[in-house]
Amino acid sequence: MRSTEELCQRFRAMGYKVTPQRRCIFQVLEGNTDHLSAEEVQRRASAYLPDISLATVYNTLRGLVSLGEIRELVLGEGKSRYDPDTSSHQHLICVRCHNVADVACDVRCLELAPEQRQGYHVLGADVTFYGLCPACQGQHQENGPGQLSRVWGVTPIA
């Protein structure tokens, strides 16, 4: 993600006002690797600007997504998370604690046969892996692959 100053310049160039609240949100996201939700961004930003509203956070995050400065992740937990790393990478999600980790995965090997494309010109693929992080592996016995399928709507691979 660009620096706070670069984001301020980019927002101004697009006709957005750069308020102290937006600048604070940029600073919260700069260098962050935690895949924060809007609520988490607001909580961190409110340490500096106690009156920052969740609506301002959402509006700023939407602006950053539309400019391609962050990625919005919809991970099946009822809220979006935001990734300041827009480079090509995939995600590994713990199905218990919902921790998200970045992983490098070459998705070029995922090829759809021409008859499967339904007339689409395929531009890319996004893969998300689901599992148990090391901390959660030791907490409880896994209920089996069926539990993963029911909760997350994914196909177990192991």
Secondary structure, DSSP 8 states (H G I E B T S, - for coil): ---HHHHHHHHHHTT----HHHHHHHHHHTT--S-EEHHHHHHHHTTT-TT--HHHHHHHHHHHHHTTSSEEEE-SSSSEEEES--SS-EEEEETTT--EEEE---GGG----GGGSTT--------EEEE--HHHHTTS----HHHHHHHH------
